[in-house]
Amino acid sequence: MKPSAHASAIVAIFLLFISNPAVAQTPLELASQLKEWRAVCTDPDPDVQVGGMLAALNEGDQTIIRVCAGAGLNSDNPDMRNLSLRAVLASLEQIRFGTDMPPELAAAYEATGSDQAKRAELDQTRVASMVRGLAGGVAFHIQESSIESGSADWYSITNRDDVDERYRGRMTLMADRISWEGRVVVFPGTYDVCALSASLTDDAMLAGTLKCGQMEPLPIKVELL
């Protein structure tokens, strides 16, 4: 993901511009500076995009990083998407995925119609109990994030009040897909070993599934920006 010499030259000139102490002294000038960053990070040249993102990371300003990452997550350049996703994930201390009902379970409820007895019976299934148990989302506390490796320690804090080493799993990023495996408290007082897999969508979200034990995969998603 190293930018080309052409891209490096453009980024170098750009950095000279933004480092001018006369720049970014007023709100309008700050807005102009952010526009300059966004212009570089959305440049048609994919090398310039990546060079801009690398420059933003080197700058270390989270606002600038998010401006470039926001553009990069929607880029059609896979290197830019990957680097932007690394940057966003590395900036987080916690993340919470919303949950949806598995399609199979939704269809089963639909099939019960107005039969309350069948619906009550379905409510007692393990998968329906899991959906209720995770209705508040699947949450993680994040430590040891690395942009370089695209990985981090994610501690499951779903239905929990503390960070516990026993609930730690390593999140890894490959291209625009993340994966994680570890213990999750699916039901109060009871954990299961779960595998999370999610991919970057075209609308800057991570969407995928959480599969716990032998239960059906649970659809999950989270907005990144």
N, C-alpha and C positions, 0 to 999 in steps of 0.2 A: 504494500500500500504506500510506497514511497512516491512522492510526486515527481513528475518529470522536471528536467532543467527549466523548461518553458514555464511550467506551473510554479516552480520555486522562485523564478524571477518576478512573476506577477505578485506572488504572495509577499516577497521581500519588499517590493515597492509599496504594497498595501500597508505593511507593518510600519514602514517609515511614515506613512501618512497618519496612521492612528496613534503613533507614539509622539506626535507633535503636541507639546504642552498647550498650544493654543486651541487644540481641538477638545470638544466634549466639556465645555465650561458651563453651558446652559442646557436646560431640558431639550431645546430644539437641536442643539449641537450633539447632545447625547443620542437623540433619535437619529440624527444624520449618521453618526458613527455606527449605530446598530444596522442601519440600512446598508452601509458599506460592507459590513460583515456578511449580511444576508446576501448581498449581490455576489460576493466572492464564493460563498458556500452554495449558491445556486447557479454558478457559472456553467455554460454549456459544456465546457471542457471538463471531463471527469477528474483529470489530474488537478485542476485548479480547485475543484470542490474538495477533494481530499486534502490538498495543501492548505486550504482555508480552515478545514476542521482541525488539522494538526496544529495550525497556528493558534486557533482558538483554545485548544487544550494547553498549549504552551503559555498562552496569556493567563490562564487560570481563573478568569472571571466567569462565574457560573451563569450570569445573564448572557454573556456572549456565547458561551458554550451551548446554552439552551437555544439561542437564536440559530446557531449553525446546525445543531442537532435536530431542531424542529424542521429545518429545510431538508436535512440529510435523511431523516426517517422516511420521507416521501420521495426520495431520489430514485431514479431508475438505474443508478450506478450501484452495483452490489457492494463494492468496497466502501462507498460512502454510507450506505445503509448499515453495514456492519460496524463501521467505526462510530457512527452516530448512536447506534444501539449500545455499544460498549460504553460510550460517554454518559448516556442517560442512566444506564443501570449502575454505573460506578458512582454516580452522584446521589444515589438513594440510600437512606438509612432504613426505610421500611417500604414494603410494597404489599398491596392487598388486591387480590383478584376477586372480582365478582363471580358469582356462580349462577348457572341456569340448570333447569331440570333436564336430565338425559332425554333425548327424543323418544326412546322406547317407553320410558315411564310416563311421559306426557301423553303418548298415544294410549297407554293402558288406562290412564285416568279419563281420557276422552271416551274410551270404549265403555266406561261404567255408566255413562249417561246420567240419569237421575236415580240410579240404584245406590242408595246410601250405604247399604250393607256391603256391597262390593267395594265401594270407595273406602269404607272403614277398614276392610280387609287389606286393601292395597296400602293403606296408611301404615300398616304394621310390618310391611316388608322392610328388609334391611336397607335397600337402596332408597326407599322413601324416607326412612329415618336419617340416612346420610344427607339427603337433600335438606332436610330440616336442620340437621346439626351444622351444616355448612352454609346456612342461609345468610349469615353475616359476612361471608367471604372467606377466602383462604389467605392468611396473612403471614408475612415473614419479617423478621428483623435481620438486617444485612450487616455483615462485617467482612473485613479482609477483601474488599473489592479490588480488582486489578483490571485496568483498561488493557494492559499489554496481553494478558492471558485470556481476557474475556471471561473471568470466573470470579466467584465470591462465595463466602460461607453464608448460606441462608438458614436461619433458625426458625422453624415453624412456631408461630405464636398463636395459631388458630385455637380458639377455646382455651387459651392459657393466659396467665398473668405475668409470666416471667420468661427469661431467655435461659434455656437449658441445653447443655451440650448434647444430651441424648436425642434432641430434636434437630440437630444440625445435619445439613446435607450440602453438598457442593453444587452450586449452580454453574453450569458451563454453557458457553455460547459458541455455536458453530454456524457461520454464515448469518442468517437472520432467525435462527431457531435456538431457544434455550431449553435446557432440560435440568431436572432436579429430582432427587429421590431421597426419601427420609420418612421419619415418623410424623404423623399428623393426628391430632386429637379430633377424630371424626364425630364421636359421641362423647358427651361429658364423662370423664373418668376412664375413657377407653381410647387407645390409639390404634392406628393401623399403619402399615408401611405403604406409602403412596409414591407414585411416579408422576411428575408434572412435565408436560411438554407443551410448548407454545411457540408460535411463529409471529413475526412482525407482519401486520396487515397493511393495506394501502392507506388506511386512515390513522396511522400512527398508534396502533394498539397491539398488544400481545394477546393472541387468542389461541386457545388449544384445549387441552383436557387434563384433568387430574384423575388418575386411576388408582384406587385403593383396594388392595387385595384382589378378591375375585369379583368385586362389584363392577357395574357398568361405568364407563368413563363419564366423568362429570364435566360438562362444558364450562370453561372459565375464560375470563378476559379482563384486561386492565388498560386504561388509557395511560399513555406514557407522558403526555404533555398537558 
